[in-house]
Amino acid sequence: MASELTIERVLTLVELVPRGRVVSYGDLGAIVGIGPRQVGSFMANHSEGLTWWRVTNAAGDLPRDLLDRARPHWADEGILVKRNGRGCRIADYRADLDALATAYRVRIADTLARMGTETPHTSNPAASALAAAGIATLEELGEWRRADVLALHGMGPKALGVLDVALREAGLDWKG
């Protein structure tokens, strides 16, 4: 189960996709640090009021029912449907992912300040392991079992000890 903060991170990033541009679930996942299937799941359950039509699969395609609903939005934004009728040419309409990631980092700093306590500094391999798992706050860390975090590639006992102390000082604990 994803934390409210992880869902907020995905939805914040979707809000930043520029008009007339699209990204794939994988593009979003790579920026947030989660898998494309998780992004798709969040979008299916939390996208009301968002520009969901700017998020496609890796080929720029959408399922038929979504594509039918996306067509008016795409037409309004100048996104053309491919000849095969399944979506758009993502290579032609993909957002600048570097600019999107930069805008996301700026915006998410405010969200993290509102919704969570940033994880403490650990070794670079451990920090990379946490980022790859989509863990940016102690609250998100508390949704994990200690053994599962230790199993992350790059996480060592010393870094885990730092995280133990940080959780305890924040009044949090490991899951289960």
N, C-alpha and C positions, 0 to 999 in steps of 0.2 A: 504494500500500500504506500502510495506516495504522500509525502508531507504537503501540507498546504503551501509551504514555501516553495517546494519544487514545482508544484502546479503554477504558482504565481510567477516563477521564473520563466516557464514556457510561455505563459500567456503574455507576459511583459515583452518577450522577444517577438511574438506574433504581432503585437501592436506596433512594433518598430519596422516591420517590412514595408518598404515604400510603395506608394500607389503605382500601379503599372508594372510591378515586379512580383516575382514568386520565389519561393524557396521550397526545398524538399523537407520532409520529416527528418531525414538524416542530417541536412544542413543545420536545422534547429537543434537537433540532439547533440551534434558535435560542439556547438557553441555552449549549450547548457551543461553538457557532460552526462547525458543519458542516452538511451537507445532510441532509434526512430519509432519502434513500436510503442514505447512509452509516450512519445510525443503524440502519435496518432490516437492513443487511448485518451490522453488529456484533451485533445482537440474534440474527440467524439463526445466527451462528457462536459466540457467547460467552455465551448467556443461561442456561446450565444453573445451577440453584441460585438464579436471580434471580426476581423477581416479574414475569416477562415478560407476564403477562396484564393488567398495568396499562398497557401500551403498545399503542395502536391506530393505525389510520390517522386522517386528519383528520375523518372522519365517525363515528368511534367503532366502526368495523367491524374484524373480523378475518377472515382466510381461513377457510373452513369447518372445515378440520382443526384449526386453532388455536382457533377458537371452541368446538368440541366439547370440547377440553381445558380451555378457560378457564371454561366454564359452572360447574363445581363451585366454582372459586375465587371467581367473581363471586357465586354464590349465598351462599357463606360470608361475603363482604364486603358483601353487600347491594346489589350492582350488578345492576340488572334488564336483561334483554335487550329490545331494541326489538321492536315488533310485527312488523316485517319479518324478524326472526330473524337479522339479519346482525351485530349488535353491540349496543352500548349508546348511549344518548343522551349524547354527549360533553359537551354543554352542561350536563347535569344532574350529571355525575360528574367533570368536569375538575378536576384539582388546582389550587390557588391557585398560579399560575405565578410570581408575585413572591416568595412565601414559599419556593417550591421553588428558585428561582434564588439566593436569599439563603442557604439551607441548603447549596446546592451550593458556593457560593463559600467558605463556611467549611470544608466538608469537603475540597474540592479543594486548599486551601492546604496541608494536611497531605500530600496525595498529591504535589503539586508538590515539596515539600521532600524527600520520599522518592525521587522518581523523576526529577527534572529540575532544571535551572538556569534560573531565570526570565530572560526576555529583558531586555536593558537598556532604560532609558528612551530613547525616541525622540520625535519630534514626535507630537502627538495624531493627525494623519491617518495616520501610519505605524503607530502603536500600534493604531488602529482597523482598519487593513488586516490587520495580523497577527491580531488577535482574530477578525475576520470569516473568516479562512482557517483558524481553529482552531489557531493557532501560539501557544503560551504559554511554551514553553521553548526553550533553545538546541538541545537534542537533537531536538526536533520541527523546528526551523528547518533543521538539518543534513540533514533528509530532503527538502529542497526544492532545486531548482536556483536559483542566484543570479538568473538571468534571469527565472524565473517569479515570484520574490518582487518583483523590480523592477517587473514588470508589474502588480502589485496596485494597485488604485486607492487613492491616498493615499501610496504609497511613493515616496520620492525618493532621489536619489543620496547626500545627506548622511546620511539614516537608514540607508541600505544600508551606508555606510562604518562607522557605529557597530556595525552587526551583524557586518560583516567582522571588526572588531577583537575583538568579544566572542566570536565563534566561535573565532578564532585563540587567544585567551587561555585558552579552555576546552579547547583541544586538539582542536577539532572543525573540520569543513570543510563546504562546500556539497556537495550531491549531484552526482555526475558531473562 
